[in-house]
Every structure is written in structure tokens, then in C-alpha cells.
Amino acid sequence: MSVIEDSQTLKASVEQQLRFERLLTEFSTTFISLPAREVDKAIDHAQQRLVEFFGVVAVRCGRFLKTERTFALRMPGRRRGWIFKRRLSLKWPLPG
């Protein structure tokens, strides 16, 4: 690659990083003052924005529920958003 091509690649990479950081900032400002009744809808919207940003088929949110030793996967359109996919056989506490 030439110096010009390297420079253009670096510029494109930095611009992509800045677009992603702006998106995360938008998410943060949206969620910080959001009433609880609107959180599920906002998560659905944020997932769709991430799908569009990354150009992927789907984005899913998950969380570990330590007390139930379960992994919950958030699915759009479901009551209260979360469904439980599988019980974990991990030992607690998790390292790190």
C-alpha cells in the first residue's frame, strides 16, 4: 500500500470509530432519563440501530443472572423482554 492508501484507510477507520462512539453517546443520553415503562421499546430501537450500524442480521442482548445461574436472552416483542434460554453449570464467582 502507498502512503496515501494507508492514510485513507486510517481516516476511514477513525471515522467509523467516531460514528460508533456517537451512537453509544446517543444511547446513553436516551437511557439516562428514560421512564421505566419505555425501556423495552428503547432497547428494541437500540438493537435495530446496532443492526443497521454493523450491517448484520440481528443483535441480541443477554445477561447472566447469578442468583438463578441462568443466562437470559432479551427478545424483542416479548412481555418484559427477557426469556431464559439455558441454565448454566458455571461455578460462581466467575473469574475476572
ABEGO torsion letter per residue (X at the ends): XBAAAAAAAAAAAAAAAAAAAAAAAAAAAAAAABBAAAAAAAAAAAAAAAAAAAGBABBBBBBBBAAAGBBBBBBBGBBGGBBBABBBABBOBBBX
